[in-house]
C-alpha cells in the first residue's frame, strides 16, 4: 500500500514553525528541520514559501494580525499608546522568537502595513509633525521589542547557567561582586543584594519605562503648543 502523504497547509506550516522556534530558538531554525517535523521533503516547503525569509515575513504578518485583533482603545493618544504597548508585549510574549522575527522583516505584508498604520493613527490627533509621529511610534515599538527580547534572552541565559548546579547564577554574581572594590561595584552590589534586579522583565519595570516615554512625548507636545 502506498504510504499516505501528510496533509500540509500554510496554517500547519506556520503553527509548526512556532513550535520549533519555541523549542530551540531562531538560531537553530531551518527549513530542513521544519520539513522533518512536518514529515515532508524540504523542497516541498518551497511550494508555500520561496525562502526562509519569506516564511519569516508571513510569521510577522500573523503576529501583526493578532495584535490588531486584540488592540482595542478609543481614548486619547496617551491611552491608545499605552494599550498598544501592552497589547504588543502580550502577543510577543506568547509567540517564541516573534520579536526577532518582527525586527528581521520588512513591512511588505498587508497586516504589517495595517499594524503600522494603526500605530500612526494613535498619534494622528497630536500637533506633532509627520516625521515626529513616525519617530514616536518607532520609539515606542522599539522599546517594547527590546524589553521583550531582553527578558527572553535573560531567561535563556539563566536556564543555561542553571545546568551547572555547582555554580548557581546568584552565587556566581555575589562571588564576582565580592572580588571588586567599593568604587567599581558598590552601588551595583547594593542594588543586587537588595533584590532590585529581580524587577527586570516585570510588569512594574515595563510600566515605568512606558511612563518615561509617554511623559517625554507629552513634554514635546507642550513645548510645541506654548
C-alpha positions, 0 to 999 in steps of 0.5 A, a space after each residue: 500500500 502506498 504510504 499516505 502523504 501528510 496533509 500540509 497547509 500554510 496554517 500547519 506550516 506556520 503553527 509548526 514553525 512556532 513550535 520549533 522556534 519555541 523549542 530551540 530558538 531562531 538560531 537553530 531554525 531551518 527549513 530542513 528541520 521544519 520539513 522533518 517535523 512536518 514529515 515532508 521533503 524540504 523542497 516541498 516547503 518551497 511550494 508555500 514559501 520561496 525562502 526562509 525569509 519569506 516564511 519569516 515575513 508571513 510569521 510577522 504578518 500573523 503576529 501583526 494580525 493578532 495584535 490588531 485583533 486584540 488592540 482595542 482603545 478609543 481614548 486619547 493618544 496617551 491611552 491608545 499608546 499605552 494599550 498598544 504597548 501592552 497589547 504588543 508585549 502580550 502577543 510577543 510574549 506568547 509567540 517564541 522568537 516573534 520579536 526577532 522575527 518582527 525586527 528581521 522583516 520588512 513591512 511588505 505584508 498587508 497586516 504589517 502595513 495595517 499594524 503600522 498604520 494603526 500605530 500612526 493613527 494613535 498619534 494622528 490627533 497630536 500637533 506633532 509633525 509627520 516625521 515626529 509621529 513616525 519617530 514616536 511610534 518607532 520609539 515606542 515599538 522599539 522599546 517594547 521589542 527590546 524589553 521583550 527580547 531582553 527578558 527572553 534572552 535573560 531567561 535563556 541565559 539563566 536556564 543555561 547557567 542553571 545546568 551547572 548546579 555547582 555554580 548557581 547564577 546568584 552565587 556566581 554574581 555575589 562571588 564576582 561582586 565580592 572580588 571588586 572594590 567599593 568604587 567599581 561595584 558598590 552601588 551595583 552590589 547594593 542594588 543586587 543584594 537588595 533584590 532590585 534586579 529581580 524587577 527586570 522583565 516585570 510588569 512594574 519595570 515595563 510600566 515605568 519605562 512606558 511612563 518615561 516615554 509617554 511623559 517625554 512625548 507629552 513634554 514635546 507636545 507642550 513645548 510645541 503648543 506654548 
